[in-house]
């Protein structure tokens, strides 16, 4: 009888019946102290939370991503918050949702497991990273900001100024990092966990279009302007080729969003066009 009970318990454990699933939201460039309200906003966070069996198993990360990705204030801070979350909530299955440069910080951890003693335990529990609009191959706007032209002042709300994180996202710099320090891009070994890209393909800013107002009309106008310096396929900040440079494509905006709407770079961190429901449903898989 005892043997049968033990066998049953082991079977349940191996089937993952008691596995606790958690989700961590990792913001992009900038020093965040209240990313819940200031970066993602409540509608986005609470919409994603609906996909969890235990709604308490959600972490909104707050770190200083104005630093180089490997900096202790960036990757070190992220590792510390993920470790505490995993331990305090007994997380067995961790899904990480990143936005923009947050994907680079997460990819640093995944690519360099010996850099920090906390990294292996984090990697072991991650089942997938959903990378929204990642700047995996950088952005020409970072080059423009460092050069000191118009983008430095007009995109301070989105990109920041001449911080180390902006320097890092210059196209040539990211090419070097991808070749030498990061995994997942063409010609490099694969990442140890699925890294799935969500790609924004365009910007709509027409005053008569309701689509332009989701997330803020002023931001849509700004991204429409900067899109003129990018390739035809971009979200106003990240070119599609950069957003798809690491890992694998999960989906391009029009293929999944409600009404087939596009997601500009600001809208892809907001509760726009059914995005929270898409991400929440993915937590159940």
C-alpha positions as CSV (number, residue, x, y, z in Angstrom):
1,X,0.0,0.0,0.0
2,X,2.8,2.4,0.9
3,X,4.6,1.5,-2.3
4,X,1.5,2.3,-4.3
5,X,1.1,5.7,-2.6
6,X,4.7,6.6,-3.2
7,X,4.4,5.6,-6.9
8,X,1.3,7.7,-7.2
9,X,3.0,10.7,-5.6
10,X,6.0,10.4,-7.9
11,X,3.7,10.2,-10.9
12,X,1.9,13.4,-9.9
13,X,5.2,15.2,-9.3
14,X,6.6,14.1,-12.7
15,X,3.4,15.2,-14.4
16,X,3.8,18.6,-13.0
17,X,0.5,18.7,-11.1
18,X,2.0,20.8,-8.3
19,X,4.1,23.0,-10.5
20,X,3.6,26.7,-9.8
21,X,3.7,28.9,-12.9
22,X,4.9,32.5,-12.5
23,X,5.3,35.4,-14.9
24,X,7.8,38.2,-14.7
25,X,7.4,41.5,-16.7
26,X,10.8,43.0,-17.6
27,X,10.7,46.6,-18.8
28,X,12.9,48.2,-21.4
29,X,15.5,51.1,-21.3
30,X,15.2,53.4,-18.3
31,X,15.6,53.4,-14.5
32,X,12.3,52.1,-13.2
33,X,11.0,52.3,-9.6
34,X,7.3,51.8,-10.4
35,X,7.2,50.0,-13.7
36,X,3.6,48.8,-12.9
37,X,2.3,52.3,-13.3
38,X,4.9,54.1,-15.3
39,X,6.0,51.5,-17.9
40,X,3.3,48.9,-18.4
41,X,0.3,50.5,-16.7
42,X,-2.4,48.6,-14.8
43,X,-4.6,47.5,-17.7
44,X,-1.7,45.7,-19.3
45,X,-0.4,44.0,-16.1
46,X,-3.8,43.0,-14.8
47,X,-4.8,41.7,-18.2
48,X,-1.8,39.4,-18.3
49,X,-2.4,38.4,-14.7
50,X,-5.7,36.8,-15.7
51,X,-3.7,33.9,-17.4
52,X,-2.3,32.7,-14.1
53,X,-3.9,30.0,-11.9
54,X,-2.5,31.9,-8.9
55,X,-2.8,35.7,-9.6
56,X,-0.1,36.4,-6.9
57,X,2.5,34.7,-9.1
58,X,3.3,37.8,-11.0
59,X,6.4,40.0,-10.7
60,X,6.8,43.5,-12.2
61,X,10.6,44.1,-12.3
62,X,12.1,47.5,-11.4
63,X,15.7,47.9,-12.3
64,X,18.1,50.4,-13.8
65,X,18.3,49.6,-17.5
66,X,20.1,52.8,-18.3
67,X,23.2,50.7,-17.8
68,X,25.0,48.1,-20.0
69,X,23.1,44.8,-19.9
70,X,25.8,43.0,-17.8
71,X,25.9,45.8,-15.2
72,X,25.0,44.8,-11.6
73,X,22.3,47.5,-11.7
74,X,20.8,45.9,-14.8
75,X,21.3,42.1,-15.1
76,X,22.4,41.8,-11.5
77,X,19.2,43.6,-10.3
78,X,17.1,41.5,-12.6
79,X,18.7,38.3,-11.4
80,X,18.2,39.3,-7.8
81,X,14.5,40.1,-8.3
82,X,13.8,36.9,-10.3
83,X,15.7,34.8,-7.7
84,X,13.6,36.3,-4.8
85,X,10.4,35.8,-6.8
86,X,11.2,32.2,-7.6
87,X,12.1,31.4,-3.9
88,X,9.3,33.3,-2.3
89,X,6.5,32.0,-4.5
90,X,8.0,28.5,-5.1
91,X,8.0,29.0,-8.8
92,X,8.7,25.9,-10.9
93,X,7.7,27.3,-14.3
94,X,8.8,30.8,-15.0
95,X,7.6,32.7,-18.1
96,X,9.4,36.0,-18.7
97,X,7.8,38.8,-20.8
98,X,10.2,41.4,-21.9
99,X,9.9,44.7,-23.8
100,X,12.5,46.4,-26.0
101,X,15.9,46.5,-24.4
102,X,14.7,44.3,-21.5
103,X,15.1,41.4,-24.0
104,X,18.8,42.2,-24.3
105,X,19.3,42.1,-20.5
106,X,17.4,38.8,-20.3
107,X,19.4,37.4,-23.1
108,X,22.6,38.3,-21.3
109,X,21.6,36.1,-18.4
110,X,20.5,33.3,-20.7
111,X,23.8,33.5,-22.7
112,X,26.2,33.7,-19.8
113,X,25.3,31.2,-17.1
114,X,28.7,31.3,-15.4
115,X,28.8,35.1,-15.1
116,X,26.7,35.1,-11.9
117,X,26.0,32.2,-9.5
118,X,22.3,33.1,-9.5
119,X,21.9,32.6,-13.3
120,X,21.7,28.8,-13.5
121,X,18.8,28.4,-11.1
122,X,16.9,31.1,-13.0
123,X,17.5,29.5,-16.4
124,X,16.5,26.1,-15.1
125,X,13.0,27.4,-14.2
126,X,12.3,29.5,-17.4
127,X,10.1,27.7,-19.8
128,X,10.0,30.5,-22.4
129,X,10.7,34.2,-22.9
130,X,8.1,36.2,-24.8
131,X,10.2,39.1,-26.1
132,X,8.0,42.0,-27.3
133,X,9.7,44.3,-29.8
134,X,13.2,43.3,-28.6
135,X,16.1,45.5,-29.9
136,X,18.2,42.4,-30.5
137,X,20.2,43.9,-33.4
138,X,20.0,47.5,-32.0
139,X,18.3,50.5,-33.6
140,X,19.6,53.3,-35.9
141,X,17.9,55.7,-33.5
142,X,20.4,54.8,-30.8
143,X,23.2,55.7,-33.2
144,X,21.4,59.0,-33.9
145,X,21.0,59.8,-30.2
146,X,24.7,59.2,-29.5
147,X,25.6,61.4,-32.5
148,X,23.6,64.2,-30.8
149,X,21.1,65.0,-33.6
150,X,17.4,65.6,-33.3
151,X,16.5,62.1,-31.8
152,X,18.4,62.9,-28.6
153,X,15.8,65.5,-27.6
154,X,12.7,64.4,-29.5
155,X,12.8,60.8,-28.2
156,X,13.9,61.3,-24.6
157,X,10.6,59.9,-23.4
158,X,11.2,56.6,-25.2
159,X,14.9,56.0,-25.8
160,X,16.5,58.1,-23.1
161,X,19.6,60.2,-23.6
162,X,23.3,59.3,-23.9
163,X,23.2,56.5,-21.4
164,X,25.2,53.3,-21.5
165,X,22.0,51.4,-22.5
166,X,21.6,53.7,-25.5
167,X,25.2,53.2,-26.5
168,X,24.7,49.5,-26.2
169,X,21.8,49.6,-28.6
170,X,23.8,51.1,-31.5
171,X,23.6,48.8,-34.5
172,X,27.4,48.2,-34.7
173,X,27.7,47.6,-31.0
174,X,24.9,45.1,-30.9
175,X,26.5,43.3,-33.8
176,X,29.6,42.8,-31.7
177,X,27.7,41.7,-28.6
178,X,25.8,39.2,-30.7
179,X,28.9,37.8,-32.2
180,X,30.9,37.5,-29.0
181,X,28.7,37.5,-25.9
182,X,25.1,36.7,-26.7
183,X,23.4,33.6,-28.0
184,X,20.4,33.2,-30.3
185,X,21.2,35.2,-33.4
186,X,22.2,33.8,-36.8
187,X,25.4,31.8,-36.8
188,X,25.4,31.6,-33.0
189,X,24.4,28.7,-30.7
190,X,20.8,28.6,-29.7
191,X,19.6,30.1,-26.4
192,X,18.9,27.5,-23.7
193,X,15.1,28.3,-23.6
194,X,12.7,29.4,-26.3
195,X,13.0,33.2,-27.0
196,X,9.9,34.1,-29.0
197,X,9.7,37.5,-30.7
198,X,6.6,39.7,-31.0
199,X,7.2,42.1,-33.8
200,X,5.5,45.5,-34.4
201,X,5.4,46.3,-38.1
202,X,4.1,49.8,-38.5
203,X,2.8,53.0,-36.9
204,X,-0.6,54.7,-37.4
205,X,-0.9,58.3,-36.3
206,X,-3.7,59.8,-38.4
207,X,-5.8,62.1,-36.3
208,X,-9.0,60.4,-37.5
209,X,-7.8,56.9,-36.7
210,X,-8.9,55.5,-33.3
211,X,-5.9,53.2,-33.6
212,X,-3.5,56.1,-33.1
213,X,-4.9,57.0,-29.7
214,X,-4.2,53.7,-27.9
215,X,-1.3,54.3,-25.6
216,X,-1.3,58.0,-26.3
217,X,-1.7,60.0,-29.5
218,X,1.5,62.1,-28.9
219,X,3.6,59.0,-28.7
220,X,2.1,57.7,-32.0
221,X,2.9,60.9,-33.8
222,X,6.5,60.9,-32.5
223,X,7.0,57.3,-33.6
224,X,5.5,58.1,-37.0
225,X,8.2,60.8,-37.4
226,X,11.1,58.5,-36.4
227,X,9.8,55.8,-38.7
228,X,11.1,57.9,-41.6
229,X,14.6,57.1,-40.5
230,X,14.0,53.4,-40.3
231,X,13.1,50.6,-42.8
232,X,9.6,50.3,-44.0
233,X,8.9,47.5,-41.6
234,X,9.3,49.0,-38.1
235,X,7.3,50.0,-35.0
236,X,8.8,53.5,-35.1
237,X,11.7,52.5,-32.9
238,X,12.8,48.9,-33.7
239,X,13.1,47.6,-37.3
240,X,11.4,44.3,-37.9
241,X,14.8,42.7,-38.7
242,X,16.1,43.7,-35.3
243,X,13.1,42.4,-33.5
244,X,13.5,39.1,-35.2
245,X,17.3,38.8,-34.9
246,X,17.3,36.6,-31.9
247,X,15.4,33.4,-31.1
248,X,12.3,32.7,-33.2
249,X,9.4,34.6,-34.5
250,X,6.2,34.1,-32.4
251,X,4.0,36.5,-34.4
252,X,3.9,39.8,-36.2
253,X,1.3,42.2,-34.9
254,X,-1.4,42.0,-37.6
255,X,-1.6,38.2,-37.5
256,X,-2.8,38.1,-33.8
257,X,-4.1,41.5,-32.7
258,X,-7.8,42.3,-32.7
259,X,-8.9,43.8,-36.0
260,X,-5.4,43.0,-37.4
261,X,-4.1,46.3,-36.0
262,X,-0.4,47.2,-35.9
263,X,1.5,47.8,-32.6
264,X,3.9,50.7,-32.5
265,X,6.7,50.6,-30.0
266,X,4.7,52.3,-27.3
267,X,1.5,50.3,-27.9
268,X,3.3,47.0,-27.5
269,X,3.7,47.7,-23.7
270,X,0.1,48.8,-23.4
271,X,-3.3,47.2,-23.3
272,X,-3.8,47.7,-27.0
273,X,-5.7,45.6,-29.5
274,X,-6.1,42.5,-27.4
275,X,-2.4,42.1,-26.6
276,X,-2.9,41.4,-22.8
277,X,-5.3,38.5,-23.7
278,X,-2.8,37.1,-26.2
279,X,-0.1,37.1,-23.5
280,X,-2.4,35.8,-20.8
281,X,-3.6,32.9,-22.9
282,X,0.1,32.0,-23.6
283,X,0.7,31.6,-19.9
284,X,-1.6,28.6,-19.9
285,X,0.4,26.7,-22.5
